[in-house]
Amino acid sequence: MRFKNKKAKYIVRARELFQEIRKALKRYKGDELRLWLIRNICGLDYKEASHFLRNIGLGEQLAILDRHILRNLKALGIIKKIPRVLTGGEYIKI
C-alpha cells in the first residue's frame, strides 16, 4: 500500500508517541534527531524528517533532497545521475 493510503494511520501513531517525540527534540540535535525520527516514526524518511525539522525551526543544517535539488546537483556535475531510489545511505552521501 502506498504512503498516501497510510498517511492518516501514521499521523495517529505519531500522536500516540508525542511525549517521546518531545523528549527526543530536547535530547538530540541535527542528524541525530533526524535519524531518531526516521527510526521511530512510521512514514518518515530522510526527506520528510528534514522537512519536519525545518518547519519547526530545528533543521537549518539539514539538506532536503527533492527531485528539483537532485536535478540541479546533476546539472552542476556534483552527482553523476539522479538515483531512481534514494536510500538513506545515498541521501547522506549526497
PyMOL Python script that loads the backbone (N, CA, C, O; Angstrom):
from pymol import cmd

cmd.read_pdbstr("""\
ATOM      1  N   MET A   1       0.835  -1.182   0.000  1.00  0.00           N
ATOM      2  CA  MET A   1       0.000   0.000   0.000  1.00  0.00           C
ATOM      3  C   MET A   1       0.881   1.246   0.000  1.00  0.00           C
ATOM      4  O   MET A   1       1.883   1.302   0.713  1.00  0.00           O
ATOM      5  N   ARG A   2       0.514   2.229  -0.786  1.00  0.00           N
ATOM      6  CA  ARG A   2       1.297   3.447  -0.925  1.00  0.00           C
ATOM      7  C   ARG A   2       1.139   4.355   0.289  1.00  0.00           C
ATOM      8  O   ARG A   2       0.174   4.244   1.044  1.00  0.00           O
ATOM      9  N   PHE A   3       2.116   5.264   0.464  1.00  0.00           N
ATOM     10  CA  PHE A   3       2.130   6.170   1.604  1.00  0.00           C
ATOM     11  C   PHE A   3       0.826   6.941   1.738  1.00  0.00           C
ATOM     12  O   PHE A   3       0.287   7.068   2.838  1.00  0.00           O
ATOM     13  N   LYS A   4       0.312   7.463   0.611  1.00  0.00           N
ATOM     14  CA  LYS A   4      -0.899   8.293   0.680  1.00  0.00           C
ATOM     15  C   LYS A   4      -2.070   7.538   1.297  1.00  0.00           C
ATOM     16  O   LYS A   4      -2.965   8.149   1.882  1.00  0.00           O
ATOM     17  N   ASN A   5      -2.068   6.225   1.169  1.00  0.00           N
ATOM     18  CA  ASN A   5      -3.148   5.414   1.733  1.00  0.00           C
ATOM     19  C   ASN A   5      -2.921   5.085   3.209  1.00  0.00           C
ATOM     20  O   ASN A   5      -3.835   4.616   3.887  1.00  0.00           O
ATOM     21  N   LYS A   6      -1.721   5.324   3.702  1.00  0.00           N
ATOM     22  CA  LYS A   6      -1.383   5.027   5.097  1.00  0.00           C
ATOM     23  C   LYS A   6      -1.183   6.281   5.938  1.00  0.00           C
ATOM     24  O   LYS A   6      -1.004   6.197   7.153  1.00  0.00           O
ATOM     25  N   LYS A   7      -1.215   7.433   5.297  1.00  0.00           N
ATOM     26  CA  LYS A   7      -0.855   8.688   5.947  1.00  0.00           C
ATOM     27  C   LYS A   7      -1.630   8.943   7.238  1.00  0.00           C
ATOM     28  O   LYS A   7      -1.029   9.295   8.252  1.00  0.00           O
ATOM     29  N   ALA A   8      -2.934   8.774   7.218  1.00  0.00           N
ATOM     30  CA  ALA A   8      -3.752   9.041   8.414  1.00  0.00           C
ATOM     31  C   ALA A   8      -3.342   8.126   9.561  1.00  0.00           C
ATOM     32  O   ALA A   8      -3.273   8.563  10.710  1.00  0.00           O
ATOM     33  N   LYS A   9      -3.070   6.861   9.257  1.00  0.00           N
ATOM     34  CA  LYS A   9      -2.648   5.911  10.282  1.00  0.00           C
ATOM     35  C   LYS A   9      -1.308   6.331  10.889  1.00  0.00           C
ATOM     36  O   LYS A   9      -1.106   6.218  12.099  1.00  0.00           O
ATOM     37  N   TYR A  10      -0.397   6.816  10.046  1.00  0.00           N
ATOM     38  CA  TYR A  10       0.905   7.282  10.537  1.00  0.00           C
ATOM     39  C   TYR A  10       0.752   8.501  11.443  1.00  0.00           C
ATOM     40  O   TYR A  10       1.446   8.613  12.454  1.00  0.00           O
ATOM     41  N   ILE A  11      -0.138   9.400  11.094  1.00  0.00           N
ATOM     42  CA  ILE A  11      -0.352  10.607  11.904  1.00  0.00           C
ATOM     43  C   ILE A  11      -0.912  10.241  13.273  1.00  0.00           C
ATOM     44  O   ILE A  11      -0.476  10.781  14.289  1.00  0.00           O
ATOM     45  N   VAL A  12      -1.870   9.331  13.301  1.00  0.00           N
ATOM     46  CA  VAL A  12      -2.442   8.887  14.579  1.00  0.00           C
ATOM     47  C   VAL A  12      -1.361   8.234  15.431  1.00  0.00           C
ATOM     48  O   VAL A  12      -1.285   8.486  16.633  1.00  0.00           O
ATOM     49  N   ARG A  13      -0.529   7.402  14.825  1.00  0.00           N
ATOM     50  CA  ARG A  13       0.547   6.731  15.563  1.00  0.00           C
ATOM     51  C   ARG A  13       1.549   7.754  16.105  1.00  0.00           C
ATOM     52  O   ARG A  13       2.006   7.634  17.241  1.00  0.00           O
ATOM     53  N   ALA A  14       1.887   8.750  15.298  1.00  0.00           N
ATOM     54  CA  ALA A  14       2.820   9.790  15.754  1.00  0.00           C
ATOM     55  C   ALA A  14       2.231  10.558  16.931  1.00  0.00           C
ATOM     56  O   ALA A  14       2.952  10.925  17.859  1.00  0.00           O
ATOM     57  N   ARG A  15       0.922  10.804  16.895  1.00  0.00           N
ATOM     58  CA  ARG A  15       0.258  11.495  18.007  1.00  0.00           C
ATOM     59  C   ARG A  15       0.386  10.684  19.288  1.00  0.00           C
ATOM     60  O   ARG A  15       0.559  11.251  20.367  1.00  0.00           O
ATOM     61  N   GLU A  16       0.303   9.362  19.177  1.00  0.00           N
ATOM     62  CA  GLU A  16       0.449   8.493  20.344  1.00  0.00           C
ATOM     63  C   GLU A  16       1.863   8.553  20.916  1.00  0.00           C
ATOM     64  O   GLU A  16       2.069   8.291  22.100  1.00  0.00           O
ATOM     65  N   LEU A  17       2.832   8.898  20.077  1.00  0.00           N
ATOM     66  CA  LEU A  17       4.238   8.979  20.507  1.00  0.00           C
ATOM     67  C   LEU A  17       4.664  10.408  20.852  1.00  0.00           C
ATOM     68  O   LEU A  17       5.856  10.682  20.990  1.00  0.00           O
ATOM     69  N   PHE A  18       3.713  11.302  20.990  1.00  0.00           N
ATOM     70  CA  PHE A  18       4.025  12.717  21.153  1.00  0.00           C
ATOM     71  C   PHE A  18       4.993  12.995  22.299  1.00  0.00           C
ATOM     72  O   PHE A  18       5.927  13.779  22.130  1.00  0.00           O
ATOM     73  N   GLN A  19       4.796  12.379  23.446  1.00  0.00           N
ATOM     74  CA  GLN A  19       5.692  12.625  24.585  1.00  0.00           C
ATOM     75  C   GLN A  19       7.107  12.145  24.295  1.00  0.00           C
ATOM     76  O   GLN A  19       8.074  12.802  24.679  1.00  0.00           O
ATOM     77  N   GLU A  20       7.236  11.011  23.622  1.00  0.00           N
ATOM     78  CA  GLU A  20       8.569  10.518  23.252  1.00  0.00           C
ATOM     79  C   GLU A  20       9.227  11.449  22.233  1.00  0.00           C
ATOM     80  O   GLU A  20      10.433  11.690  22.294  1.00  0.00           O
ATOM     81  N   ILE A  21       8.440  11.966  21.307  1.00  0.00           N
ATOM     82  CA  ILE A  21       8.971  12.904  20.316  1.00  0.00           C
ATOM     83  C   ILE A  21       9.458  14.172  21.009  1.00  0.00           C
ATOM     84  O   ILE A  21      10.530  14.679  20.680  1.00  0.00           O
ATOM     85  N   ARG A  22       8.690  14.689  21.960  1.00  0.00           N
ATOM     86  CA  ARG A  22       9.115  15.887  22.709  1.00  0.00           C
ATOM     87  C   ARG A  22      10.432  15.656  23.431  1.00  0.00           C
ATOM     88  O   ARG A  22      11.303  16.526  23.435  1.00  0.00           O
ATOM     89  N   LYS A  23      10.580  14.479  24.046  1.00  0.00           N
ATOM     90  CA  LYS A  23      11.846  14.149  24.726  1.00  0.00           C
ATOM     91  C   LYS A  23      12.993  14.102  23.727  1.00  0.00           C
ATOM     92  O   LYS A  23      14.074  14.623  24.000  1.00  0.00           O
ATOM     93  N   ALA A  24      12.768  13.486  22.579  1.00  0.00           N
ATOM     94  CA  ALA A  24      13.809  13.389  21.554  1.00  0.00           C
ATOM     95  C   ALA A  24      14.206  14.770  21.050  1.00  0.00           C
ATOM     96  O   ALA A  24      15.382  15.013  20.781  1.00  0.00           O
ATOM     97  N   LEU A  25      13.239  15.678  20.918  1.00  0.00           N
ATOM     98  CA  LEU A  25      13.536  17.036  20.459  1.00  0.00           C
ATOM     99  C   LEU A  25      14.463  17.765  21.422  1.00  0.00           C
ATOM    100  O   LEU A  25      15.236  18.630  21.011  1.00  0.00           O
ATOM    101  N   LYS A  26      14.385  17.418  22.692  1.00  0.00           N
ATOM    102  CA  LYS A  26      15.267  18.024  23.698  1.00  0.00           C
ATOM    103  C   LYS A  26      16.609  17.310  23.773  1.00  0.00           C
ATOM    104  O   LYS A  26      17.633  17.935  24.046  1.00  0.00           O
ATOM    105  N   ARG A  27      16.605  16.015  23.535  1.00  0.00           N
ATOM    106  CA  ARG A  27      17.794  15.184  23.726  1.00  0.00           C
ATOM    107  C   ARG A  27      18.752  15.216  22.540  1.00  0.00           C
ATOM    108  O   ARG A  27      19.967  15.191  22.736  1.00  0.00           O
ATOM    109  N   TYR A  28      18.238  15.271  21.327  1.00  0.00           N
ATOM    110  CA  TYR A  28      19.073  15.155  20.128  1.00  0.00           C
ATOM    111  C   TYR A  28      19.060  16.441  19.316  1.00  0.00           C
ATOM    112  O   TYR A  28      18.170  17.277  19.464  1.00  0.00           O
ATOM    113  N   LYS A  29      20.053  16.583  18.462  1.00  0.00           N
ATOM    114  CA  LYS A  29      20.160  17.726  17.557  1.00  0.00           C
ATOM    115  C   LYS A  29      20.561  17.235  16.165  1.00  0.00           C
ATOM    116  O   LYS A  29      21.157  16.167  16.025  1.00  0.00           O
ATOM    117  N   GLY A  30      20.230  18.019  15.141  1.00  0.00           N
ATOM    118  CA  GLY A  30      20.699  17.782  13.775  1.00  0.00           C
ATOM    119  C   GLY A  30      20.474  16.380  13.248  1.00  0.00           C
ATOM    120  O   GLY A  30      19.366  15.847  13.292  1.00  0.00           O
ATOM    121  N   ASP A  31      21.557  15.794  12.745  1.00  0.00           N
ATOM    122  CA  ASP A  31      21.493  14.461  12.141  1.00  0.00           C
ATOM    123  C   ASP A  31      20.982  13.403  13.110  1.00  0.00           C
ATOM    124  O   ASP A  31      20.230  12.512  12.716  1.00  0.00           O
ATOM    125  N   GLU A  32      21.385  13.495  14.370  1.00  0.00           N
ATOM    126  CA  GLU A  32      20.938  12.500  15.362  1.00  0.00           C
ATOM    127  C   GLU A  32      19.431  12.568  15.564  1.00  0.00           C
ATOM    128  O   GLU A  32      18.771  11.536  15.688  1.00  0.00           O
ATOM    129  N   LEU A  33      18.894  13.765  15.599  1.00  0.00           N
ATOM    130  CA  LEU A  33      17.448  13.936  15.775  1.00  0.00           C
ATOM    131  C   LEU A  33      16.706  13.426  14.547  1.00  0.00           C
ATOM    132  O   LEU A  33      15.692  12.740  14.676  1.00  0.00           O
ATOM    133  N   ARG A  34      17.202  13.753  13.362  1.00  0.00           N
ATOM    134  CA  ARG A  34      16.573  13.269  12.140  1.00  0.00           C
ATOM    135  C   ARG A  34      16.580  11.746  12.110  1.00  0.00           C
ATOM    136  O   ARG A  34      15.574  11.131  11.758  1.00  0.00           O
ATOM    137  N   LEU A  35      17.693  11.137  12.473  1.00  0.00           N
ATOM    138  CA  LEU A  35      17.787   9.674  12.478  1.00  0.00           C
ATOM    139  C   LEU A  35      16.826   9.071  13.509  1.00  0.00           C
ATOM    140  O   LEU A  35      16.210   8.039  13.244  1.00  0.00           O
ATOM    141  N   TRP A  36      16.692   9.703  14.674  1.00  0.00           N
ATOM    142  CA  TRP A  36      15.746   9.206  15.681  1.00  0.00           C
ATOM    143  C   TRP A  36      14.326   9.224  15.112  1.00  0.00           C
ATOM    144  O   TRP A  36      13.579   8.258  15.271  1.00  0.00           O
ATOM    145  N   LEU A  37      13.959  10.306  14.457  1.00  0.00           N
ATOM    146  CA  LEU A  37      12.627  10.404  13.874  1.00  0.00           C
ATOM    147  C   LEU A  37      12.394   9.319  12.828  1.00  0.00           C
ATOM    148  O   LEU A  37      11.336   8.690  12.808  1.00  0.00           O
ATOM    149  N   ILE A  38      13.375   9.102  11.965  1.00  0.00           N
ATOM    150  CA  ILE A  38      13.254   8.086  10.918  1.00  0.00           C
ATOM    151  C   ILE A  38      13.072   6.702  11.523  1.00  0.00           C
ATOM    152  O   ILE A  38      12.252   5.914  11.050  1.00  0.00           O
ATOM    153  N   ARG A  39      13.826   6.413  12.555  1.00  0.00           N
ATOM    154  CA  ARG A  39      13.766   5.084  13.180  1.00  0.00           C
ATOM    155  C   ARG A  39      12.516   4.866  14.032  1.00  0.00           C
ATOM    156  O   ARG A  39      12.105   3.725  14.241  1.00  0.00           O
ATOM    157  N   ASN A  40      11.913   5.941  14.522  1.00  0.00           N
ATOM    158  CA  ASN A  40      10.822   5.796  15.481  1.00  0.00           C
ATOM    159  C   ASN A  40       9.445   6.235  14.999  1.00  0.00           C
ATOM    160  O   ASN A  40       8.441   5.901  15.627  1.00  0.00           O
ATOM    161  N   ILE A  41       9.381   6.967  13.914  1.00  0.00           N
ATOM    162  CA  ILE A  41       8.096   7.463  13.423  1.00  0.00           C
ATOM    163  C   ILE A  41       7.810   6.830  12.061  1.00  0.00           C
ATOM    164  O   ILE A  41       8.486   7.122  11.075  1.00  0.00           O
ATOM    165  N   CYS A  42       6.815   5.973  12.021  1.00  0.00           N
ATOM    166  CA  CYS A  42       6.440   5.305  10.775  1.00  0.00           C
ATOM    167  C   CYS A  42       6.063   6.336   9.729  1.00  0.00           C
ATOM    168  O   CYS A  42       5.354   7.300  10.018  1.00  0.00           O
ATOM    169  N   GLY A  43       6.538   6.129   8.521  1.00  0.00           N
ATOM    170  CA  GLY A  43       6.202   7.011   7.412  1.00  0.00           C
ATOM    171  C   GLY A  43       7.202   8.114   7.165  1.00  0.00           C
ATOM    172  O   GLY A  43       7.102   8.812   6.156  1.00  0.00           O
ATOM    173  N   LEU A  44       8.166   8.295   8.052  1.00  0.00           N
ATOM    174  CA  LEU A  44       9.174   9.336   7.844  1.00  0.00           C
ATOM    175  C   LEU A  44      10.434   8.741   7.250  1.00  0.00           C
ATOM    176  O   LEU A  44      10.929   7.710   7.705  1.00  0.00           O
ATOM    177  N   ASP A  45      10.942   9.407   6.229  1.00  0.00           N
ATOM    178  CA  ASP A  45      12.236   9.065   5.670  1.00  0.00           C
ATOM    179  C   ASP A  45      13.121  10.303   5.814  1.00  0.00           C
ATOM    180  O   ASP A  45      12.730  11.267   6.473  1.00  0.00           O
ATOM    181  N   TYR A  46      14.295  10.288   5.212  1.00  0.00           N
ATOM    182  CA  TYR A  46      15.219  11.409   5.375  1.00  0.00           C
ATOM    183  C   TYR A  46      14.604  12.728   4.917  1.00  0.00           C
ATOM    184  O   TYR A  46      14.715  13.743   5.606  1.00  0.00           O
ATOM    185  N   LYS A  47      13.958  12.712   3.762  1.00  0.00           N
ATOM    186  CA  LYS A  47      13.393  13.956   3.242  1.00  0.00           C
ATOM    187  C   LYS A  47      12.276  14.476   4.135  1.00  0.00           C
ATOM    188  O   LYS A  47      12.261  15.660   4.472  1.00  0.00           O
ATOM    189  N   GLU A  48      11.352  13.623   4.522  1.00  0.00           N
ATOM    190  CA  GLU A  48      10.215  14.070   5.336  1.00  0.00           C
ATOM    191  C   GLU A  48      10.644  14.490   6.742  1.00  0.00           C
ATOM    192  O   GLU A  48      10.121  15.461   7.289  1.00  0.00           O
ATOM    193  N   ALA A  49      11.594  13.760   7.322  1.00  0.00           N
ATOM    194  CA  ALA A  49      12.099  14.144   8.645  1.00  0.00           C
ATOM    195  C   ALA A  49      12.810  15.496   8.566  1.00  0.00           C
ATOM    196  O   ALA A  49      12.703  16.314   9.480  1.00  0.00           O
ATOM    197  N   SER A  50      13.531  15.724   7.476  1.00  0.00           N
ATOM    198  CA  SER A  50      14.208  17.009   7.284  1.00  0.00           C
ATOM    199  C   SER A  50      13.196  18.138   7.132  1.00  0.00           C
ATOM    200  O   SER A  50      13.376  19.218   7.694  1.00  0.00           O
ATOM    201  N   HIS A  51      12.128  17.886   6.370  1.00  0.00           N
ATOM    202  CA  HIS A  51      11.060  18.882   6.233  1.00  0.00           C
ATOM    203  C   HIS A  51      10.452  19.204   7.593  1.00  0.00           C
ATOM    204  O   HIS A  51      10.276  20.372   7.940  1.00  0.00           O
ATOM    205  N   PHE A  52      10.136  18.176   8.354  1.00  0.00           N
ATOM    206  CA  PHE A  52       9.536  18.376   9.672  1.00  0.00           C
ATOM    207  C   PHE A  52      10.433  19.243  10.551  1.00  0.00           C
ATOM    208  O   PHE A  52       9.972  20.209  11.158  1.00  0.00           O
ATOM    209  N   LEU A  53      11.708  18.895  10.614  1.00  0.00           N
ATOM    210  CA  LEU A  53      12.634  19.640  11.469  1.00  0.00           C
ATOM    211  C   LEU A  53      12.811  21.076  10.983  1.00  0.00           C
ATOM    212  O   LEU A  53      12.903  22.000  11.790  1.00  0.00           O
ATOM    213  N   ARG A  54      12.858  21.260   9.682  1.00  0.00           N
ATOM    214  CA  ARG A  54      12.950  22.626   9.150  1.00  0.00           C
ATOM    215  C   ARG A  54      11.709  23.422   9.527  1.00  0.00           C
ATOM    216  O   ARG A  54      11.808  24.584   9.922  1.00  0.00           O
ATOM    217  N   ASN A  55      10.542  22.799   9.405  1.00  0.00           N
ATOM    218  CA  ASN A  55       9.288  23.503   9.657  1.00  0.00           C
ATOM    219  C   ASN A  55       9.097  23.877  11.120  1.00  0.00           C
ATOM    220  O   ASN A  55       8.343  24.802  11.420  1.00  0.00           O
ATOM    221  N   ILE A  56       9.760  23.180  12.038  1.00  0.00           N
ATOM    222  CA  ILE A  56       9.663  23.549  13.452  1.00  0.00           C
ATOM    223  C   ILE A  56      10.890  24.324  13.916  1.00  0.00           C
ATOM    224  O   ILE A  56      11.060  24.566  15.110  1.00  0.00           O
ATOM    225  N   GLY A  57      11.746  24.712  12.972  1.00  0.00           N
ATOM    226  CA  GLY A  57      12.888  25.565  13.286  1.00  0.00           C
ATOM    227  C   GLY A  57      14.123  24.842  13.774  1.00  0.00           C
ATOM    228  O   GLY A  57      15.001  25.467  14.369  1.00  0.00           O
ATOM    229  N   LEU A  58      14.219  23.533  13.541  1.00  0.00           N
ATOM    230  CA  LEU A  58      15.378  22.772  14.020  1.00  0.00           C
ATOM    231  C   LEU A  58      16.173  22.104  12.905  1.00  0.00           C
ATOM    232  O   LEU A  58      17.036  21.271  13.183  1.00  0.00           O
ATOM    233  N   GLY A  59      15.903  22.449  11.654  1.00  0.00           N
ATOM    234  CA  GLY A  59      16.563  21.755  10.556  1.00  0.00           C
ATOM    235  C   GLY A  59      17.397  22.629   9.657  1.00  0.00           C
ATOM    236  O   GLY A  59      17.612  22.292   8.493  1.00  0.00           O
ATOM    237  N   GLU A  60      17.873  23.749  10.173  1.00  0.00           N
ATOM    238  CA  GLU A  60      18.622  24.674   9.320  1.00  0.00           C
ATOM    239  C   GLU A  60      19.914  24.080   8.763  1.00  0.00           C
ATOM    240  O   GLU A  60      20.422  24.572   7.755  1.00  0.00           O
ATOM    241  N   GLN A  61      20.453  23.046   9.384  1.00  0.00           N
ATOM    242  CA  GLN A  61      21.688  22.423   8.917  1.00  0.00           C
ATOM    243  C   GLN A  61      21.446  21.151   8.101  1.00  0.00           C
ATOM    244  O   GLN A  61      22.399  20.475   7.711  1.00  0.00           O
ATOM    245  N   LEU A  62      20.185  20.825   7.844  1.00  0.00           N
ATOM    246  CA  LEU A  62      19.849  19.581   7.156  1.00  0.00           C
ATOM    247  C   LEU A  62      19.408  19.855   5.724  1.00  0.00           C
ATOM    248  O   LEU A  62      18.625  20.768   5.462  1.00  0.00           O
ATOM    249  N   ALA A  63      19.925  19.050   4.807  1.00  0.00           N
ATOM    250  CA  ALA A  63      19.534  19.179   3.401  1.00  0.00           C
ATOM    251  C   ALA A  63      18.219  18.461   3.154  1.00  0.00           C
ATOM    252  O   ALA A  63      17.927  17.432   3.763  1.00  0.00           O
ATOM    253  N   ILE A  64      17.440  19.020   2.257  1.00  0.00           N
ATOM    254  CA  ILE A  64      16.215  18.373   1.808  1.00  0.00           C
ATOM    255  C   ILE A  64      16.415  18.077   0.327  1.00  0.00           C
ATOM    256  O   ILE A  64      16.355  18.974  -0.514  1.00  0.00           O
ATOM    257  N   LEU A  65      16.652  16.813   0.026  1.00  0.00           N
ATOM    258  CA  LEU A  65      16.945  16.419  -1.346  1.00  0.00           C
ATOM    259  C   LEU A  65      15.666  15.975  -2.045  1.00  0.00           C
ATOM    260  O   LEU A  65      15.230  14.834  -1.901  1.00  0.00           O
ATOM    261  N   ASP A  66      15.074  16.890  -2.803  1.00  0.00           N
ATOM    262  CA  ASP A  66      13.916  16.525  -3.612  1.00  0.00           C
ATOM    263  C   ASP A  66      14.368  16.437  -5.068  1.00  0.00           C
ATOM    264  O   ASP A  66      15.541  16.656  -5.370  1.00  0.00           O
ATOM    265  N   ARG A  67      13.456  16.122  -5.953  1.00  0.00           N
ATOM    266  CA  ARG A  67      13.839  15.918  -7.357  1.00  0.00           C
ATOM    267  C   ARG A  67      14.413  17.175  -7.986  1.00  0.00           C
ATOM    268  O   ARG A  67      15.254  17.076  -8.880  1.00  0.00           O
ATOM    269  N   HIS A  68      13.984  18.365  -7.546  1.00  0.00           N
ATOM    270  CA  HIS A  68      14.498  19.609  -8.101  1.00  0.00           C
ATOM    271  C   HIS A  68      15.952  19.836  -7.687  1.00  0.00           C
ATOM    272  O   HIS A  68      16.784  20.230  -8.504  1.00  0.00           O
ATOM    273  N   ILE A  69      16.244  19.587  -6.432  1.00  0.00           N
ATOM    274  CA  ILE A  69      17.623  19.722  -5.944  1.00  0.00           C
ATOM    275  C   ILE A  69      18.521  18.705  -6.627  1.00  0.00           C
ATOM    276  O   ILE A  69      19.617  19.042  -7.074  1.00  0.00           O
ATOM    277  N   LEU A  70      18.062  17.457  -6.709  1.00  0.00           N
ATOM    278  CA  LEU A  70      18.856  16.408  -7.352  1.00  0.00           C
ATOM    279  C   LEU A  70      19.128  16.744  -8.822  1.00  0.00           C
ATOM    280  O   LEU A  70      20.231  16.520  -9.320  1.00  0.00           O
ATOM    281  N   ARG A  71      18.129  17.275  -9.502  1.00  0.00           N
ATOM    282  CA  ARG A  71      18.302  17.661 -10.914  1.00  0.00           C
ATOM    283  C   ARG A  71      19.387  18.734 -11.040  1.00  0.00           C
ATOM    284  O   ARG A  71      20.217  18.672 -11.947  1.00  0.00           O
ATOM    285  N   ASN A  72      19.382  19.704 -10.148  1.00  0.00           N
ATOM    286  CA  ASN A  72      20.398  20.763 -10.192  1.00  0.00           C
ATOM    287  C   ASN A  72      21.773  20.250  -9.793  1.00  0.00           C
ATOM    288  O   ASN A  72      22.779  20.689 -10.351  1.00  0.00           O
ATOM    289  N   LEU A  73      21.835  19.326  -8.838  1.00  0.00           N
ATOM    290  CA  LEU A  73      23.125  18.737  -8.468  1.00  0.00           C
ATOM    291  C   LEU A  73      23.729  17.988  -9.651  1.00  0.00           C
ATOM    292  O   LEU A  73      24.940  18.030  -9.865  1.00  0.00           O
ATOM    293  N   LYS A  74      22.887  17.308 -10.414  1.00  0.00           N
ATOM    294  CA  LYS A  74      23.357  16.611 -11.618  1.00  0.00           C
ATOM    295  C   LYS A  74      23.824  17.620 -12.660  1.00  0.00           C
ATOM    296  O   LYS A  74      24.879  17.435 -13.267  1.00  0.00           O
ATOM    297  N   ALA A  75      23.060  18.676 -12.874  1.00  0.00           N
ATOM    298  CA  ALA A  75      23.416  19.702 -13.863  1.00  0.00           C
ATOM    299  C   ALA A  75      24.750  20.370 -13.517  1.00  0.00           C
ATOM    300  O   ALA A  75      25.513  20.747 -14.406  1.00  0.00           O
ATOM    301  N   LEU A  76      25.018  20.509 -12.228  1.00  0.00           N
ATOM    302  CA  LEU A  76      26.280  21.120 -11.783  1.00  0.00           C
ATOM    303  C   LEU A  76      27.439  20.132 -11.738  1.00  0.00           C
ATOM    304  O   LEU A  76      28.574  20.517 -11.454  1.00  0.00           O
ATOM    305  N   GLY A  77      27.158  18.855 -12.019  1.00  0.00           N
ATOM    306  CA  GLY A  77      28.207  17.838 -12.014  1.00  0.00           C
ATOM    307  C   GLY A  77      28.570  17.332 -10.634  1.00  0.00           C
ATOM    308  O   GLY A  77      29.594  16.670 -10.471  1.00  0.00           O
ATOM    309  N   ILE A  78      27.756  17.629  -9.644  1.00  0.00           N
ATOM    310  CA  ILE A  78      28.035  17.183  -8.273  1.00  0.00           C
ATOM    311  C   ILE A  78      27.692  15.707  -8.109  1.00  0.00           C
ATOM    312  O   ILE A  78      28.376  14.977  -7.392  1.00  0.00           O
ATOM    313  N   ILE A  79      26.627  15.275  -8.780  1.00  0.00           N
ATOM    314  CA  ILE A  79      26.305  13.846  -8.831  1.00  0.00           C
ATOM    315  C   ILE A  79      26.246  13.448 -10.308  1.00  0.00           C
ATOM    316  O   ILE A  79      25.913  14.264 -11.167  1.00  0.00           O
ATOM    317  N   LYS A  80      26.574  12.178 -10.593  1.00  0.00           N
ATOM    318  CA  LYS A  80      26.607  11.712 -11.986  1.00  0.00           C
ATOM    319  C   LYS A  80      25.215  11.442 -12.534  1.00  0.00           C
ATOM    320  O   LYS A  80      24.927  11.723 -13.698  1.00  0.00           O
ATOM    321  N   LYS A  81      24.350  10.890 -11.677  1.00  0.00           N
ATOM    322  CA  LYS A  81      22.994  10.601 -12.130  1.00  0.00           C
ATOM    323  C   LYS A  81      22.038  10.754 -10.957  1.00  0.00           C
ATOM    324  O   LYS A  81      22.434  10.711  -9.792  1.00  0.00           O
ATOM    325  N   ILE A  82      20.791  10.929 -11.296  1.00  0.00           N
ATOM    326  CA  ILE A  82      19.758  11.038 -10.273  1.00  0.00           C
ATOM    327  C   ILE A  82      19.327   9.619  -9.911  1.00  0.00           C
ATOM    328  O   ILE A  82      18.853   8.880 -10.775  1.00  0.00           O
ATOM    329  N   PRO A  83      19.483   9.231  -8.654  1.00  0.00           N
ATOM    330  CA  PRO A  83      19.105   7.870  -8.265  1.00  0.00           C
ATOM    331  C   PRO A  83      17.606   7.631  -8.459  1.00  0.00           C
ATOM    332  O   PRO A  83      16.783   8.490  -8.144  1.00  0.00           O
ATOM    333  N   ARG A  84      17.270   6.461  -8.978  1.00  0.00           N
ATOM    334  CA  ARG A  84      15.853   6.111  -9.122  1.00  0.00           C
ATOM    335  C   ARG A  84      15.215   5.961  -7.761  1.00  0.00           C
ATOM    336  O   ARG A  84      14.096   6.420  -7.529  1.00  0.00           O
ATOM    337  N   VAL A  85      15.942   5.307  -6.854  1.00  0.00           N
ATOM    338  CA  VAL A  85      15.513   5.148  -5.470  1.00  0.00           C
ATOM    339  C   VAL A  85      16.624   5.723  -4.606  1.00  0.00           C
ATOM    340  O   VAL A  85      17.790   5.358  -4.754  1.00  0.00           O
ATOM    341  N   LEU A  86      16.262   6.607  -3.719  1.00  0.00           N
ATOM    342  CA  LEU A  86      17.257   7.264  -2.874  1.00  0.00           C
ATOM    343  C   LEU A  86      17.237   6.618  -1.487  1.00  0.00           C
ATOM    344  O   LEU A  86      16.370   6.910  -0.663  1.00  0.00           O
ATOM    345  N   THR A  87      18.206   5.737  -1.249  1.00  0.00           N
ATOM    346  CA  THR A  87      18.297   5.073   0.051  1.00  0.00           C
ATOM    347  C   THR A  87      18.851   6.051   1.087  1.00  0.00           C
ATOM    348  O   THR A  87      19.366   7.114   0.740  1.00  0.00           O
ATOM    349  N   GLY A  88      18.739   5.679   2.351  1.00  0.00           N
ATOM    350  CA  GLY A  88      19.279   6.522   3.416  1.00  0.00           C
ATOM    351  C   GLY A  88      20.764   6.778   3.253  1.00  0.00           C
ATOM    352  O   GLY A  88      21.237   7.899   3.446  1.00  0.00           O
ATOM    353  N   GLY A  89      21.500   5.730   2.896  1.00  0.00           N
ATOM    354  CA  GLY A  89      22.947   5.875   2.709  1.00  0.00           C
ATOM    355  C   GLY A  89      23.290   6.832   1.566  1.00  0.00           C
ATOM    356  O   GLY A  89      24.204   7.649   1.686  1.00  0.00           O
ATOM    357  N   GLU A  90      22.556   6.726   0.463  1.00  0.00           N
ATOM    358  CA  GLU A  90      22.781   7.631  -0.648  1.00  0.00           C
ATOM    359  C   GLU A  90      22.390   9.061  -0.308  1.00  0.00           C
ATOM    360  O   GLU A  90      23.050  10.011  -0.728  1.00  0.00           O
ATOM    361  N   TYR A  91      21.316   9.207   0.454  1.00  0.00           N
ATOM    362  CA  TYR A  91      20.867  10.532   0.867  1.00  0.00           C
ATOM    363  C   TYR A  91      21.978  11.213   1.663  1.00  0.00           C
ATOM    364  O   TYR A  91      22.315  12.367   1.401  1.00  0.00           O
ATOM    365  N   ILE A  92      22.542  10.505   2.626  1.00  0.00           N
ATOM    366  CA  ILE A  92      23.611  11.062   3.448  1.00  0.00           C
ATOM    367  C   ILE A  92      24.855  11.340   2.606  1.00  0.00           C
ATOM    368  O   ILE A  92      25.501  12.374   2.777  1.00  0.00           O
ATOM    369  N   LYS A  93      25.193  10.427   1.703  1.00  0.00           N
ATOM    370  CA  LYS A  93      26.376  10.607   0.856  1.00  0.00           C
ATOM    371  C   LYS A  93      26.249  11.865   0.004  1.00  0.00           C
ATOM    372  O   LYS A  93      27.193  12.648  -0.103  1.00  0.00           O
ATOM    373  N   ILE A  94      25.084  12.051  -0.597  1.00  0.00           N
ATOM    374  CA  ILE A  94      24.876  13.240  -1.445  1.00  0.00           C
ATOM    375  C   ILE A  94      24.883  14.492  -0.590  1.00  0.00           C
ATOM    376  O   ILE A  94      24.724  15.596  -1.110  1.00  0.00           O
TER     377      ILE A  94
END
""", "prot")
cmd.dss("prot")
cmd.show_as("cartoon", "prot")
cmd.util.cbc("prot")
cmd.orient("prot")
